[in-house]
Amino acid sequence: MAVHQHSHDAPGHDGRLGAEPHGDHGGSGGHGGHSHGVAADADRRWLLAALTLIVVFMAGEVVVGFAARSLALISDAAHMLTDAASIVLALVAMRLAARPARGGYTYGLKRAEILSAQANGVTLLVLSAWLGYEAVRRLIDPPEVAGSLVLVTALAGIVVNIGATWCMSRANRTSLNVEGAFQHVLTDLYAFVATAVAGVVMLTTGFVQADAIASLVVVALMLRAGIGLVRDSGRIFLEAAPAGIDPDEVADRMVAADLVVEIHDLHIWEITSGQPALSAHILVAPGGDCHAVRRGLQRQLRETYRITHATLQVDHLGEDDDQQLLQITPAGTTVLDEHCGDTHGPVHRSGPHEH
């Protein structure tokens, strides 16, 4: 297997989608562009606009919530505080993630955005637990609540959160970091709708438990958003395959390519949200063109799965083991010795097989 040498001026390091990877058939990497649909500066402007709206309104809502003795308003204000914190986290993470890779951080700090998203999810879960407890307590022993103040404040909150949600929807939501902050604000919008309904019910019927019920609706929405963020960020930290990509299906497509005999050590993960990566060891039939096989597989991954960061080690079957000899067998018989003593994950071979 040839030694792989290159300079960073060689083709394949220019960042263009579909740039031809380089190197001998010992190993190669294809790297596509990872640009967002919206420029990072534009994202920051939209997030700052949403942050300003939220902070100004939150300060007023805290005052009104205590004056009206409304848990629904106080819970909304607490959620708006986490909204503001989530946007600040998102802004900090975006700046960290934009730093170039250097030293021991070979991917840069791209996963700072995923840390931010996970922090947002955990915050939602903790806050929902506290608000759920308070809501149940108030259902059992409801205090007097000023329904008119609740209704007016909730209606104002709906307007403010529609503005904040619109601002954040203009940013790049394919980033789990931005999506985490967006889910915070969107949940708050739903919460204000529930609070407004509670205010109407209290004014028209005197049913003060409506305030606590509205809080429980908010809690349910916060739980849903929080669990989703923790799950999605956890998948990235555990280096699971991206949602929607089945590694067995990818392997079956790859091993069905001409001249490919076996695929093992297949790994598919996400560097950060929206940036899938793949590595694999490919065995090619003796005499096959390893370069052509590699190029075909990388093109297939790029066009079918949008995986532009693929590193493939391509070898002829048996060529890297001095002790392994290709055997001549009768027609219709195939003998495949284990290529690696300790493969990481299942071995995929052409022909019918079980996963």
JOLIN-V487857 format. One record per residue. RES is the residue in one small letter. PHI is phi as a letter, one per 20 degrees, with the letter a starting at -180 (NA if undefined). D_LAST is the distance of its C-alpha to the last C-alpha in whole Angstrom. Layout:
RES_PHI_D_LAST / RES_PHI_D_LAST
//
This chain:
m_NA_30 / a_f_33 / v_f_34 / h_e_33 / q_c_36 / h_a_37 / s_d_40 / h_f_39 / d_e_41 / a_f_39 / p_g_37 / g_o_34 / h_d_35 / d_e_37 / g_m_35 / r_e_35 / l_f_32 / g_n_31 / a_g_33 / e_f_32 / p_f_31 / h_c_32 / g_o_32 / d_f_31 / h_f_28 / g_f_27 / g_a_26 / s_b_27 / g_c_27 / g_d_27 / h_c_29 / g_e_30 / g_f_33 / h_c_32 / s_e_35 / h_f_35 / g_f_37 / v_c_40 / a_g_42 / a_f_41 / d_f_45 / a_f_45 / d_g_42 / r_f_45 / r_f_48 / w_f_46 / l_f_45 / l_f_48 / a_f_50 / a_f_47 / l_f_48 / t_f_52 / l_g_52 / i_f_50 / v_f_52 / v_f_55 / f_f_55 / m_g_53 / a_f_56 / g_f_58 / e_f_56 / v_f_56 / v_f_60 / v_f_60 / g_f_57 / f_f_59 / a_f_62 / a_e_61 / r_l_59 / s_d_56 / l_f_53 / a_f_51 / l_f_53 / i_f_52 / s_f_48 / d_f_48 / a_f_50 / a_f_48 / h_f_45 / m_f_47 / l_f_48 / t_f_44 / d_g_44 / a_f_46 / a_f_44 / s_f_41 / i_f_43 / v_f_44 / l_g_41 / a_f_40 / l_f_42 / v_f_42 / a_f_39 / m_f_39 / r_f_42 / l_f_40 / a_f_37 / a_f_39 / r_f_40 / p_f_39 / a_f_37 / r_a_39 / g_m_39 / g_f_36 / y_e_35 / t_f_33 / y_d_32 / g_m_35 / l_d_35 / k_f_33 / r_f_31 / a_g_35 / e_f_34 / i_f_31 / l_g_33 / s_f_36 / a_f_33 / q_f_32 / a_f_36 / n_f_36 / g_f_34 / v_f_35 / t_f_39 / l_f_38 / l_f_36 / v_f_39 / l_f_42 / s_f_40 / a_f_41 / w_f_44 / l_f_45 / g_f_44 / y_f_46 / e_f_49 / a_f_48 / v_f_48 / r_f_51 / r_f_53 / l_f_52 / i_f_53 / d_c_57 / p_f_57 / p_e_59 / e_f_62 / v_c_60 / a_f_62 / g_f_60 / s_f_62 / l_f_61 / v_f_57 / l_f_57 / v_f_59 / t_f_57 / a_f_53 / l_f_55 / a_f_55 / g_f_52 / i_f_50 / v_f_52 / v_f_51 / n_f_48 / i_f_47 / g_f_49 / a_f_47 / t_f_44 / w_f_45 / c_g_45 / m_f_42 / s_f_40 / r_f_42 / a_e_40 / n_e_37 / r_e_34 / t_f_31 / s_f_32 / l_f_31 / n_f_34 / v_f_36 / e_f_34 / g_f_34 / a_f_38 / f_f_38 / q_f_36 / h_g_39 / v_f_42 / l_f_40 / t_f_40 / d_f_44 / l_f_45 / y_f_43 / a_f_45 / f_f_48 / v_f_48 / a_f_47 / t_f_50 / a_f_53 / v_f_52 / a_f_53 / g_f_56 / v_f_57 / v_f_56 / m_f_58 / l_f_61 / t_e_61 / t_c_61 / g_m_61 / f_e_58 / v_f_57 / q_f_54 / a_g_53 / d_f_52 / a_f_50 / i_f_48 / a_f_48 / s_f_47 / l_f_44 / v_f_42 / v_f_42 / v_f_41 / a_f_38 / l_f_37 / m_f_38 / l_f_35 / r_f_33 / a_f_33 / g_f_33 / i_f_30 / g_f_28 / l_f_30 / v_f_29 / r_f_25 / d_f_25 / s_f_27 / g_f_25 / r_f_21 / i_f_23 / f_f_25 / l_e_22 / e_l_20 / a_f_17 / a_f_16 / p_g_19 / a_g_19 / g_n_18 / i_d_15 / d_e_11 / p_g_10 / d_f_7 / e_f_10 / v_f_12 / a_f_10 / d_f_10 / r_f_14 / m_f_15 / v_f_13 / a_e_15 / a_f_18 / d_g_21 / l_m_21 / v_e_18 / v_e_17 / e_b_14 / i_c_13 / h_b_13 / d_l_15 / l_e_14 / h_c_15 / i_c_16 / w_b_19 / e_d_23 / i_f_26 / t_b_28 / s_f_27 / g_n_27 / q_c_26 / p_f_22 / a_c_22 / l_b_19 / s_c_19 / a_a_17 / h_d_18 / i_d_18 / l_d_19 / v_d_21 / a_g_23 / p_g_26 / g_n_29 / g_f_27 / d_e_28 / c_f_26 / h_f_28 / a_f_27 / v_f_24 / r_f_24 / r_f_26 / g_f_24 / l_f_21 / q_f_23 / r_f_25 / q_f_21 / l_f_20 / r_f_24 / e_e_24 / t_e_21 / y_d_20 / r_l_23 / i_e_22 / t_d_25 / h_d_25 / a_c_23 / t_d_23 / l_d_22 / q_e_22 / v_d_23 / d_c_24 / h_f_24 / l_g_22 / g_n_24 / e_e_27 / d_d_27 / d_c_27 / d_f_30 / q_e_29 / q_e_27 / l_d_28 / l_f_27 / q_d_27 / i_e_29 / t_c_27 / p_g_28 / a_g_27 / g_n_23 / t_d_22 / t_c_20 / v_d_20 / l_c_18 / d_f_19 / e_f_17 / h_f_19 / c_d_19 / g_f_20 / d_b_18 / t_f_15 / h_e_15 / g_o_11 / p_f_8 / v_e_9 / h_d_9 / r_c_11 / s_f_12 / g_n_12 / p_f_10 / h_a_7 / e_e_4 / h_e_0
//
